[in-house]
Amino acid sequence: MKRRYLLLAIPMLGVLGALLTAGILGAPEAKATDGEKEVSQVVELDSLSEGELSGSIITSSGAGTPIDANAQASEASEDAATTMAARPAKFDLRDATFNGTTGSFVTTVKKQSPWSTCWSFGANAAAETAFLTESGMTFEDSKTEAHPNGLNLSEKHTAWFTTTPIATNYFNQQGEGFLNNPNATVAFGDGMGGRYMAGQTAYATTLFSTLVGPVDESADPSLVYATADGAMESAGDGTFMPDRYGDWSIDENLRHVASMELEESFYLPSPATWTGPQDPVSGAYTGEYKFNQDGLDAIKDQLLQGRAVAISFHADQSLPGQTVTGSQYINLDTWAHYTYDGAVMNHAVCIVGYDDTYPASNFLADHQPEGDGAFIVKNSWGSLQSPDWEVFDWGIDGTGYFYLSYCDHSLSYPEAFDFVTPNDDDLTFGKGDDAEVVDEYQYAFMPGDPEAKSYENVVSSANIYEIGSKSIIRDAAVQTRSLGTDVRYDLYLLNKDATTPTDGELLWSKDVHYEYGGFHRAEIDQPVTANAGDRIGVVITTTLPDGNYEIQQNKRVSRHYMMAIMADPRTRRGARPW
């Protein structure tokens, strides 16, 4: 399926598009006589003339040849976490140097009230820092006369379009998207109820990879984390928050806009591992906890490369101002947190630094971690330095930050992002100063949890797309889940009577090794020109370190899934962070 996206220009930011599993990204062939790409402020939507052939699984031996590492050299992923010979004992992105610029590459602390949107705040915080460091731009540098608040991505945009199904007949995909619990007590907008639900950072990944954000709040007033009329209500703890019963909607025309283009995401291994499965009802981890040094090193290496890391864990409370009895896991004198049991994650935050020397004695006296060391973490419960209603006295000296033990037993789903910036010399998109239109071909549109299945026999995933207008195909993309995968990309120009994704001329192939799972894109070395009406087959073969083959799958929250959860909680596969 082809989608044409408006790439929204933001002062100081490059703009562009992205893509998803077995997808391709191209641009309409330039019509301007000076060779520049034709720029349009209007989003045109072109539909397929052929039926959809999404998610074809190829099992024939000739369709997906295994990658032979001895015969073909794999290209290492440029941004895979690097093995650092000597990592510093302390590192903080609030005082660092990147691309010759020194300062803080971390944006202001926000406040998520009244919704359970910590996952959106954690993901957008990580996205903001990743873009700033690679651009060599401190947070202060991002502030301009036209953009006085600096870089400030819209958590509301991410949450709204994650949890709002497509309402129009958009390429016959009306209704696609998350369906929230229809029995939720809070209902607004279209009456679906409980719209801003709990989630995972991976929801943002699947959203960003389809060019649904991230987008700066300055692009439109409705992107600010508030109701349309700015009404407030009491939070019950002496503070105020936006009115949960007000109008939180965002116009559907703002779904397909972005201020930056996702280049890659990284599903990192967690420092916490468990030998047993999660309890099907409570979601609690079972078996024996084991500290994973590789997970700690992976997070550190992302930080040292300038990427903040979104992560989930189990907190004493999952919302700011929430009433709790005592402090089970956090020392409120030192703001040091350590979950010492198999409690399931209930909150998502953003790691911006680490300190190997942080003493274990700073945690609660009766439950101290196995060793020294803690992450420096940015929360989304406000701070004394936050503006307007977001002011809240929480964290170290009221800054909104706290320490999270390396040995926390509940650490889950660490993830980092990499975005296209003007400093990228190997990517052609995302460098314009004006709004652009980019064509993205892909089918999967729903946010999902990262899951995958493996097969002993050769199995590939594929999509077939019909080109709407003469275009240059510049990139192919995929999502993977496992560590250390080899991905083979094959691009075919299909015959007129083709019935399979490989029935035609092989235009381009590429082998890439990815250290981590996540969203990946591969630049086509010599961009392929496709004419209107051409059908392109995109075939992805993912090989695991053990020689098996992986197919990425997303668990989607459909009506059937939600109804099943309400009927029997054992249907749930673990909890989601709030």
N, C-alpha and C positions, 0 to 999 in steps of 0.2 A: 504494500500500500504506500502510495506517495503522499507525503504531507509537505505543504509549503509553509515555511515559518518566517515570521517577521522577526528580524534580529534588531532588537531595540537598542538604540544608541544611548549611552549614558556618558555625560562628561567624565573624562579621565579613564573610561573603561573601553577596552576593545569589545566587540560583540560578534556573536556567531551562533552556529547550530550544532547539533549532535546527532546520535543514532543509536540503534539497539541491536539485539541478537540477530546475527545473519542479516545485517542491514548495510545499506550503502548511503553515502552522502555525496551529493553533487550540487552543481550550480547551473542555472539556466545559461545557455551559451550567450556570450555578450553580444549585444546588438549595437552598442555605442561605437562610433567610428574611432574613438581614441583608444579602444582596446580595454577600457575599464568595464567592470561588471555593471550591468544595468541595475539601477537602484529603484526600488519601489516601496512606497509606504502602504500599499494595499496588499492584503493577503489573499491570493487566488488559490482556490482549492480545486485540484484535478482528480477525478476518480478513475479507477481502473475500468477498462473495457472488458477484461477477462475476470473470471471468478477468482476468489482468493485461494492461494495454495500455501497457507502458512504452516510452518512446523513440519514439513515433510521429513520422514525418517528414512534414511537410505541404509539398506542392509546388504546390498549386493557388493561383492568384493571389488568391483571395478569403480564404484562410485566414490569411495573414500579410502584411498590408499594410505596405510599407516606411514607416519613420518619416520624415516630411517636416519637416526642421529649420526650414524657413521658415514652416510652417503651425502647428507645435506647439512650444512652448518646452520644451526638455529641462530636467529638474531635475538640477542638478549634484550629484554624490555628496558628501555632507556631509564625509566623511573622506578624500577624495582628497588626495594630497600637495599642499601649497600652495606656490606660487612665492614664495619669501622674497626680499624686496627687498634685505635685508642680513643674511645669515646670519652668526652669530658665527664667529670663526676657530677657536674651540675649544668643545666641548660634551661634557658627560659626565653621563649619567643617574645616576651615583653621587653627584652633587652638583648637584641641579637644583631648580627650583621649579615645582610644578603645582597648580592650584586652591588657591593660597594656602598650600601646604605645601612646606617646603624640607627636603631631605635626600637619602638614597639610595633610589632606586626600583628597585634591582637586588637580587635575592635572592642567597643564598650560592652559591659555586662548588661544583658537584657532581662526582662521579667516575663514569664510565660503565662501568668494568671489571665483569664480564669480557666484556660484549657489545658488538657493533658498533651501538650505539644513539645515536651522537652526534646524529643527525637528530632523535630524540625529545627529547634534552636541549636542543638548540638551539631547537626549536619551543616547548617548555614554558618555557624561560627567557624567550623573547620574549613569551609569553602572560602570564607572571607580571608582567613590567614594564608591559605595556600595561594590565593591569587595575589595578595600583597607581596609576599616574599619573592615569588617568581618574577613579579614585576619590578622588584627592587624599590617598592614604595611603602614607606611606613604608614601607619594609620593616620598620623598627623598630615603626612604628605597627600593623602587622599582627600583632604578637605580643601575645597576651592570656594570661590565666591559663588559659583553657580551650584555648588554641592557642599554646603557648609557643614553637614553632619558627617561627611566622609562616607566611606564604603559602609553600607548598611543593607544587607540583603533581607528580603522579605520572608520571614518565617511564616507569615500568614498565607502568602502565595503558595508556599510548599504544602502547608497543612490543608488549605482549602482545596487545591486541585488534586491532592492525594485522595481526599475523602469525598470528592464531588464527582459522581459519574457524569459522563458526557450527556448533555441534555438534548442536543440537536442531532439530526441525522447526519453525523459526521463520518463520511465514508462507510455508511452502514454500521457504524459502531456505537449507535445510540445506546446508552445505558452501561457502557463499559466503564469500569472503575470500581472503587471500593463501595460496598454497601454497609453502612453502619447499623448498629443495633437499633431496630425500629421501636423497641420498647424503652429506649433511653428516656429519662425523665425530662431532660432538657431538649426542646425542639425549637428550631428556628429555620429560616430560609425556606427550603422546599418541604420542611416537615419531616425529613428523614430522621432527625434526632441524633444527639450525641456526636455531631459531625467531627469535632476535633478530638478524635480518639487517640488512644495510645498507639505507638508505632515503633518502627525500627529505622535506623539510619539508612538501611537498604531501600526503604521506600523513597527516600530522597534521591538515591542513586538511580533507580529506575526512572524517576521523574526527570532528573537532570539529563539523563542520557537520551531522552526524547525531546529535548529542548523546551521542556516545561520548567522554566527557571534554570538556575537561580536568577532573580531579578532584583535590582535595587529599589528600595521603597520610594525613592524620589520619582520613579517613573509614573506613578499614579497615586492619588490620595487614598484609594481603596486598598493599597498594598500595605499601609501602616497598620500595625497590630492594634486595632481598635474597631469600634462599630462605625457605621456610616455617619452617625450624628455625634460621635465622641462621648456618648453618655457613660457615666461611671456608676458603680455600685460599691457598697462596703464589702471588704474582703473578710470581715469578721474579726480581724486582729488589730484594728486601729488604722489599717491602711485601706486604700481603695484600688479598684481594678475596673477594666472595661466591662460594661454591662453584657452579661452572657445572653440575655434575652433580646438583645438588639440585633440589628442587621449586620451580619458579618460577611455578606456575600461579596464576591469579586466577579466582575463582568466576564462572561465566557470569552470575549475577544482578547482578554489578557492571559488566557491559558498558554498560548504558544508564543511567549516572549521570553527573552533571556538577556542578561547583561554580560554573561561570559559563557564560554563553551566548555563543557566537560571533555577533557582529553582522556582521562583514565581515573579509575578508582581502585582502591586496594583493600580487599578483605584480609585483614591481618590475623595471624594466629593470636589467641588470647594467652596472657600469662597464667590464667587459671584453667585447669583441665579437671575433669571428673571421670572416674572409671565407669560409673553406672549411668543409666538413662535418666531423664527428667521424669518426675512423678506426673502421670497423665492428668491428674486433677489440679494439684497445687502448682505444678511446674517446678518444684524444688529439685535441686540436683541431688543425686543419690550416689552411693558408692564411696570412693576415696578421692579426696582432693589431692592434686599434684601440681606443684609450681612448674611452669613452663618457661625456661630461660629464653627460648627462641621467641616467644611472644613478647617478652619484655624488650629484647634486643630489636625486634621489628618495630615496635612503637618508638623506641629511642631513635632509630635510624630515620624514621619518617619525620620526627621533630627536628633532627639535625639537618634534614634536607628542606626544612621550612614548612612542613605540613603539620598542622595541628591534627589531632586524632579524636574523632567522635567515638565514644564508648558507653556501654550500658553497665549498670551494676545495681545492687540492692541497697537502697538508702533507708534511713529511719522514717522518712516521709517522702512522698513522691510529688508533692506540690508545695509551693511557698505558703507559709502561714498555716499549714495543716496541723491540726491538733495531734500531738503524740504524747504518750506517757513515758517519760524518761528518755534517755539516749542509749539505745542498745548497741549502736555501732560507731557513733561519732563522738569524739571528745570535744565538747563545745568550748573548752578553754583554749585548746590548741588548734581546733578545726581540723583534726586528723581523723580520717574515716577508715575503718577496717571491718569488713563483713567476714566473720570467722566461721560461718556455717554454709549450708547449701541453699540458702534463701535465693529465690529466683529474682532476676533483675526487675526493677520497677522504676528506674530513672535513667536518663541519658544525659551526658555532659560532654565537655570538650577538653581534652588534655592539651596544655600549652607548654609544658616543661616537665623536668624531672630533677630529683635530687637524691643521689645515691647515699648521701650522708645523713639524710633525715632520720632521726633516731626512733627506733621502735618504741621507746619509752614515752613518746609523745601521744601514743594511742591510749585507749582506755586501759586502766591498770589491770583489770581482771581479764582482759582479752587483748593481748598484744601480738602483733604479727611475728612470724618466724625470723624475720631479719629487718635490718634498716632499709630505708629507701622508700620514696613516695613520688607519685606523679603530682604535678601542680595543675589544678583543675579549675576551669572556668564553668560556673554554674549558670542557671537561667532563672534565678530567683531574685534578681535585682541587687543593688548595692547602694551604699550611701553616696556614691558618685554618679549613679544613674539619673537620667533626667526625668522630670515630671512625675507621673504616678508610679514609675518603676523604682523609686527610692525605697530601699528596704535594708535594714541593718542585719546583714547576714554575711558570714564568712570572715576570713582573716582581716581584722581591722575594718570590718564592714565593706570590704572590697568585692564580695561576691565570689571569692576564690577559696579553695580548701585543698588539703592534702589527701591523697588517696593511696593507700598502701600498695606496693608492688604485689603483695601477697594476698590481696583481697580475693576471697573465694568466689565472688559472684561476677567478676569481670567477664563481659560478654561482647561480642561483635565489635571489636575495634576496627575502625575504617578511616581511611584518609582519601583525599581528593587531589587531583592535578588538573589544572585548567589551562586552556590555550591563552597565551599572552603575546604581546608584540615581541618578546624575547625569544619565542620559539622560531627557529629558522627552518624546521623540518615540516611545518604545518602551514597550509596556505590560507586557512580561514581565521577569522577572529581578529583581524588587524585593521578593519576599516573604522573610520571615524564617523561614518553615517550609518543610518539604518540600512540593512541589506536583507535580501530574501534568499533563502537557501532551501533546496529541496532535499528532504530526507525520506528514504524509502525503508519502511519497517512495518511490522504487524503488531507486535506486542506493545500494548499501551497501558496495561494495568500495573500499578505498583505491586511488588510482591516480596516475599521473604526469600532469601538466597538459598536455593536447594538445587540438588543435582542428582542424577542417577548415572551409574557406571555400567558398562557392558563389556563382556569379554570379546565379542566379535566387533568388527569394524562398524561403527555407527556414526553417521554425520547428521547435522541439522542443516536445513536449507530453506530458502525462500525464493519465490519467483516474482519479479516485479516487471510491470510494463512501464516503459519510460513515457512520460506525458509530453515532454518537449525536448528538443535537442539539448543535451547536457554533457558536461564533463564529469565523469565519476572519479572522485578524488580519494575516497576513504572507504574502508569496510570496517565493520565493528562486530563485537561479540561480547557476551558476558560469560565468565567462567566462575566456578566456585572453589575449586581445589587448589592446593599449593603445587607449584612446580609443574605446570601443564605446558604442553607443546600444542600450538594451534596452527593448523594448516588452513589458509584462506584460498579458495578457488573461485574465480569469477568467469562465468560462461555467457557468451552471446548465443541465445538459443535459436534453434531452427524454427521455421514458421510452424511446423507441425509437431514441435517438441512436446512431450508429455512428462518428462522428468527434468529435474534441475541441471542435469549434466548433458543433455542431448543438444550439443552444439559445439561451437568453437571455444576452446579455453583461451581466455584473453589475458589472465593474470593469475599468478600463484605466489604465495609468500608463506614462509615458515617463521613463527615467532615463539620464543620461550617466555613465559610469564611466571615470575616467582610467586606471585600472589593471585588469588582469584579477584574478580571485580569486573568492571566495565573496561574494555580495551578497544582501541581503534588502530588500524594499520593503514598507513598512507600508501596509496597505489603509486609506485615509483614513476611510472609514465602514465599519467592520467588517461583514462579510456573515454573516448567520445562515443556517446550513444544517441541514436536518432529517435525521434518520436515514433512510438509503436514498437520499438525494439523490446524484446523480453530478455531480462538479465537473470541468470541463476546465480545465487550466492550460496556457496557450500562451505560449511565450517566443520572441520574435523579436529576434535580436542582429545589429545592423548595424555593419559595420566602417567606418573612416574613408574607405576607397576605394569604398564603396558596396556591397561584397559582403556576404554573410551568413555568420555563423559558427555552427557546431554544436560544442559542447564534447564532447570524448571523453576517456575515461580508458584508458590502457594498463594492463591488469591482469595481474598475475603469476598466470596459471592453470597447471594441470598441463601443458597443451600448450606453453605458453611456456617453462616451466622445462625440459621435456624437449628442446625445440628448442635452448635455450642449451647444454645439456650435449652435444648432438649436434654443434652447430656454433656456436662462440663468435661468429661474425659476425652471428648473430641479435640479439645484444645491441645496444641503442641507447644506447651510452655507459655509463659506470659510475655507481654510486650511492655517495654519501659514506658513510663509516664513522663 
